[in-house]
Amino acid sequence: MKRGRPRKFELNLSSEEQAQLEQMSGARTLPAGIVRRARGILRSAKGESNQAIARQLKVSTPSVAYWRKRFSADRLAGLQDLPKSGRPRTHDDDKVAGLLKKVLQQQPKHATHWSVRSVARETGVSKSTVQRYFALFGLQPHRSKSFKLSTDAFFVEKVRDIVGLYLNPPDNALVLSVDEKSQIQALERTQPVLPMGLGYVEGVTHDYVRHGTTTLFAALDVQSGKVITQCKPRHRHQEFLSFLRHLDEHMPLALDLHLIIDNYATHKHPKVRAWLAAHPRYHLHYTPTYSSWLNQVERWFGLITQQSIRRGSFRNVKELVQRIDAYVKHHNRHAGPFQWTATADSILGKIERLSKVISGTQH
């Protein structure tokens, strides 16, 4: 009878197993544990010791031995994790599906939307479990977002025209995104602002005194990100014409100017049209109706509102205008263009999918 330590068993891989393990060992989408086990089995099949494999993969030697035995017994299926023990599920798949169907397809009797507590009362599932299901499936019935589809008959043509200017601007020309931010209020807080500190945020009073308004006219150079602005007391065609003349004074005479503007009546006034006809280097590109998101200057308006206007306190319109001018100067010193990446086809594809959802032909 032979005595001594039992001989280590050898792993022999078929050509199919070898190919699958090599594929698994280099995969980037599989769990890291399975990738590590596949590499360990490949090394083991080459005759490397458990200790050497453990050092290379930075795992324990018993772990290498365990997965060798699992693979020897169950082959590739042995590399998968076994089901973990624990308390059985309280709610089966049908119960969860019913809860999701109720939230997605029904409306509560006395409210506009479901809450965690109302779903819990209606279904008999605990509030904490409903909350987990909401998080797991990405349900947010307490939130909504607004949208508005354009009714412009030439929507497709205008989208392609404007996106083409962004992605492939014409030679010897500047593309300017032009618009106005009207009725900017000079609001003065009724009490001093409490500064931010460690453990608490800045404090501002909810009430204020109105000291008048101004309208900010802006033209954003989409290639450099710099802006030319003027603040005007009113928002009429006279002020828009004055801004166009101001723009004309600051633009190189040798370049054509392509202006992206919306369909506001001020931009189409007969006197404005006459001025543009007398200056043939100006080319107007109108955004589709309800599509201000296509105009890049709207994004810049969001930045100046968030960073300089909204949380300010102004004793008069003059202070507000001074704050705007200071922000513009700082912005132009560090300006950079917005990185527009959406193609016309990708935009139109999203609109088509949204239209199908609205019409009920797609869910």
C-alpha positions in Angstrom: 0.0 0.0 0.0 1.4 3.4 -1.1 1.9 5.9 1.7 2.7 9.6 1.7 1.1 12.8 0.5 -1.5 12.3 -2.3 -0.4 13.4 -5.7 -1.9 16.7 -6.9 -4.5 16.2 -9.6 -3.9 17.7 -12.9 -6.3 19.9 -14.9 -6.7 19.0 -18.5 -8.6 21.5 -20.7 -10.4 20.8 -23.9 -9.8 23.1 -26.8 -13.2 24.6 -26.3 -12.6 25.2 -22.6 -9.2 26.7 -23.3 -10.8 29.2 -25.8 -13.6 30.2 -23.4 -11.3 30.6 -20.4 -9.0 32.8 -22.5 -11.9 34.9 -23.6 -13.2 35.2 -20.0 -9.7 36.1 -18.6 -9.6 39.2 -20.9 -13.2 40.3 -20.6 -14.0 43.7 -19.3 -17.7 43.2 -18.7 -17.6 40.1 -16.5 -17.4 40.3 -12.7 -13.8 40.7 -11.5 -14.0 37.5 -9.5 -14.9 35.3 -12.5 -12.1 36.9 -14.6 -9.6 36.1 -11.7 -10.8 32.5 -11.5 -10.5 32.0 -15.2 -6.9 33.2 -15.1 -6.2 31.0 -12.2 -7.5 27.9 -14.0 -5.5 28.7 -17.1 -2.3 29.0 -15.0 -3.2 25.8 -13.1 -3.6 23.9 -16.4 -0.1 25.0 -17.3 1.2 23.3 -14.2 1.8 26.3 -11.9 1.5 25.6 -8.2 -1.3 27.0 -6.0 1.1 29.1 -4.1 2.5 30.7 -7.3 -1.0 31.4 -8.7 -2.1 32.9 -5.3 0.9 35.3 -5.3 0.3 36.3 -8.9 -3.5 36.9 -8.5 -3.1 38.3 -5.0 -5.5 35.8 -3.4 -5.1 33.1 -0.7 -3.8 29.7 -1.5 -6.9 27.9 -0.2 -9.0 30.0 -2.6 -7.0 28.8 -5.6 -7.4 25.2 -4.4 -11.1 25.6 -3.9 -11.7 26.9 -7.4 -9.5 24.2 -8.9 -11.7 21.6 -7.2 -14.9 23.4 -8.3 -13.7 23.5 -11.9 -12.6 19.9 -11.8 -16.1 18.8 -10.7 -18.3 21.2 -12.6 -16.0 22.5 -15.4 -16.9 26.1 -16.6 -20.1 26.1 -14.6 -18.1 25.7 -11.4 -16.6 29.2 -11.8 -19.9 30.8 -11.0 -20.9 31.8 -7.5 -23.3 29.5 -5.7 -26.7 30.9 -4.5 -26.2 32.5 -1.1 -28.2 31.4 1.8 -30.5 33.7 3.7 -34.1 34.5 4.4 -36.4 33.8 1.5 -38.0 36.8 -0.3 -41.1 38.2 1.2 -42.6 39.3 -2.1 -42.4 37.2 -5.2 -42.0 38.5 -8.8 -45.8 38.7 -9.4 -46.2 40.9 -6.3 -43.4 43.2 -7.4 -44.7 43.4 -11.0 -48.1 44.3 -9.7 -46.7 47.1 -7.6 -44.8 48.5 -10.6 -47.8 48.2 -12.8 -49.9 50.1 -10.4 -47.4 53.0 -10.1 -46.8 53.2 -13.8 -50.3 52.8 -15.2 -52.7 54.0 -12.5 -53.2 57.3 -10.7 -54.1 57.5 -7.0 -57.7 58.5 -6.3 -57.1 61.7 -4.3 -53.7 62.8 -5.6 -51.8 63.6 -8.8 -49.0 61.1 -8.1 -47.9 58.2 -5.9 -45.8 58.5 -2.9 -43.9 55.8 -1.0 -46.5 55.9 1.8 -49.5 55.8 -0.6 -48.1 52.9 -2.5 -47.4 51.1 0.8 -51.1 51.6 1.9 -52.5 50.5 -1.4 -50.4 47.3 -1.8 -49.7 46.2 1.8 -45.9 46.4 1.2 -43.9 48.1 3.9 -42.6 51.7 3.2 -39.0 50.7 3.4 -39.5 47.9 0.8 -41.4 50.2 -1.5 -38.5 52.7 -1.3 -36.0 49.9 -2.2 -38.1 49.0 -5.2 -38.4 52.6 -6.3 -34.6 52.9 -6.1 -34.0 49.6 -7.8 -36.2 50.3 -10.8 -35.5 54.0 -11.0 -39.1 55.1 -10.2 -39.5 58.7 -9.2 -43.2 59.5 -9.1 -42.6 62.7 -7.1 -40.7 64.2 -9.9 -41.7 65.5 -13.4 -40.0 67.4 -16.2 -41.4 69.8 -18.7 -41.2 69.6 -22.5 -42.7 71.3 -25.5 -42.6 69.9 -29.0 -42.1 72.3 -31.8 -45.0 72.9 -34.2 -42.7 74.5 -36.8 -43.4 73.3 -40.3 -39.7 73.6 -41.2 -38.4 72.1 -37.9 -36.2 69.5 -39.6 -34.7 72.0 -42.1 -33.9 74.6 -39.3 -32.4 72.0 -37.0 -30.1 70.8 -39.8 -29.2 74.4 -40.7 -28.3 75.5 -37.1 -26.5 72.3 -36.1 -24.5 72.5 -39.4 -23.3 76.0 -38.4 -22.2 74.6 -35.0 -20.4 71.5 -36.3 -19.1 72.9 -39.6 -19.0 76.7 -39.5 -18.5 78.5 -42.9 -15.2 79.9 -43.9 -14.4 83.6 -43.6 -17.4 84.1 -41.3 -18.4 84.2 -37.7 -21.4 82.4 -36.2 -23.1 84.4 -33.5 -25.8 83.1 -31.2 -27.9 86.2 -30.4 -30.8 86.7 -28.0 -32.1 88.9 -25.1 -32.6 88.1 -21.5 -35.5 90.5 -20.7 -36.9 91.8 -17.4 -33.9 91.1 -15.2 -35.0 92.5 -11.9 -32.7 94.5 -9.6 -33.8 92.9 -6.3 -32.5 94.1 -2.9 -32.8 91.8 0.0 -34.6 93.3 3.0 -31.9 92.1 5.4 -28.2 91.4 5.1 -27.0 88.1 3.8 -25.7 85.7 6.4 -22.4 84.3 5.2 -21.7 80.6 4.7 -19.8 78.9 7.6 -18.7 75.5 8.7 -21.7 73.3 9.0 -24.3 75.7 7.6 -25.1 77.3 4.2 -25.5 81.0 3.2 -28.7 82.6 4.5 -30.8 85.0 2.5 -34.2 86.5 3.3 -37.1 85.3 1.2 -38.4 88.9 0.7 -36.9 91.7 -1.3 -37.6 95.2 -2.7 -37.8 95.7 -6.5 -35.8 98.5 -8.0 -36.6 98.2 -11.7 -35.4 96.0 -14.5 -33.0 95.8 -17.4 -32.8 93.8 -20.6 -29.5 92.0 -21.5 -28.7 91.8 -25.2 -26.0 89.3 -26.0 -24.2 87.8 -29.0 -22.1 84.7 -28.3 -19.3 83.8 -30.7 -19.7 80.0 -30.9 -16.1 79.5 -32.0 -14.4 81.4 -29.2 -17.0 81.5 -26.5 -16.7 85.3 -26.1 -19.8 87.5 -25.8 -20.7 91.0 -26.8 -23.4 92.5 -24.6 -25.4 95.6 -24.0 -28.0 96.3 -21.3 -31.1 98.3 -22.3 -34.0 99.7 -20.3 -36.6 98.2 -22.7 -37.1 95.3 -25.1 -38.3 96.7 -28.4 -37.1 96.7 -32.0 -35.4 100.1 -31.4 -33.2 98.5 -28.7 -32.5 95.4 -30.9 -31.5 97.7 -33.8 -29.2 99.6 -31.5 -27.6 96.4 -30.4 -27.1 95.3 -34.0 -25.3 98.6 -34.7 -23.1 98.0 -31.6 -22.4 94.5 -32.9 -21.5 95.8 -36.3 -18.9 98.2 -34.8 -17.1 95.4 -33.0 -17.0 92.8 -35.8 -14.3 92.7 -38.5 -15.6 94.2 -41.7 -14.1 91.4 -43.9 -16.2 88.6 -42.3 -19.7 87.6 -42.9 -21.9 87.2 -39.8 -24.4 84.4 -39.3 -26.8 85.2 -36.6 -28.8 82.4 -34.8 -31.9 84.1 -33.3 -35.4 83.0 -32.3 -38.8 84.0 -33.8 -39.5 86.9 -31.4 -41.5 89.7 -33.2 -38.7 92.2 -32.4 -36.3 90.3 -34.6 -38.7 90.5 -37.6 -39.8 94.1 -37.4 -39.8 95.9 -40.8 -37.2 98.4 -39.6 -34.9 95.5 -38.5 -35.4 93.8 -41.9 -34.6 97.0 -43.7 -31.4 97.4 -41.7 -30.3 93.8 -42.4 -31.1 94.3 -46.1 -28.8 97.3 -46.2 -26.0 95.2 -44.6 -25.8 92.1 -46.8 -23.0 90.4 -44.8 -25.6 89.5 -42.1 -27.3 86.1 -42.6 -30.2 85.2 -40.2 -30.9 81.7 -39.1 -34.1 81.3 -37.1 -34.5 78.6 -34.5 -37.7 76.5 -34.8 -40.6 77.6 -32.5 -40.4 76.3 -28.9 -36.7 75.4 -29.5 -34.7 77.9 -27.7 -32.4 75.1 -26.5 -30.9 75.1 -30.0 -29.5 78.6 -29.3 -26.2 78.4 -27.4 -26.4 81.8 -25.9 -29.3 80.5 -23.8 -26.8 78.3 -22.0 -24.6 81.4 -21.3 -27.7 83.2 -19.9 -28.1 80.3 -17.5 -24.5 80.7 -16.4 -24.7 84.4 -15.7 -28.0 84.0 -13.9 -26.7 81.2 -11.7 -23.2 82.7 -11.0 -23.9 86.4 -10.8 -27.5 87.5 -10.7 -29.8 85.1 -8.8 -28.2 85.4 -5.4 -27.2 89.0 -5.7 -28.7 92.0 -3.9 -28.9 95.3 -5.9 -29.9 98.7 -4.6 -30.7 100.0 -8.1 -30.5 99.0 -11.8 -27.1 100.7 -12.1 -25.6 98.2 -9.6 -27.2 95.3 -11.5 -25.8 96.5 -14.8 -22.4 97.0 -13.2 -22.5 93.4 -11.9 -23.4 92.1 -15.4 -20.6 94.1 -17.1 -18.1 92.8 -14.6 -19.2 89.2 -15.2 -18.9 89.7 -19.0 -15.4 91.0 -18.7 -14.3 88.2 -16.5 -15.9 85.6 -18.8 -14.3 87.0 -21.9 -10.8 86.8 -20.3 -11.3 83.1 -19.7 -13.7 82.3 -22.5 -13.9 78.9 -24.2 -16.5 77.6 -26.6 -19.3 75.2 -25.6 -18.6 71.7 -27.0 -21.5 70.9 -29.2 -21.6 67.2 -30.0 -25.2 66.4 -31.0 -25.7 65.8 -34.7 -29.0 66.8 -36.5 -29.8 63.1 -36.9 -29.4 62.3 -33.2 -31.6 65.3 -32.2 -34.3 64.3 -34.7 -34.1 60.7 -33.5 -34.8 61.8 -29.9 -37.7 63.9 -31.1 -39.1 60.9 -33.1 -38.9 58.6 -30.0 -40.6 61.3 -27.8 -43.4 61.7 -30.4 -44.0 57.9 -30.4 -44.3 57.9 -26.6 -46.7 60.7 -26.7 -48.8 59.1 -29.4 -48.9 55.8 -27.5 -47.1 53.8 -30.1 -44.0 53.2 -28.0 -43.4 52.7 -24.3 
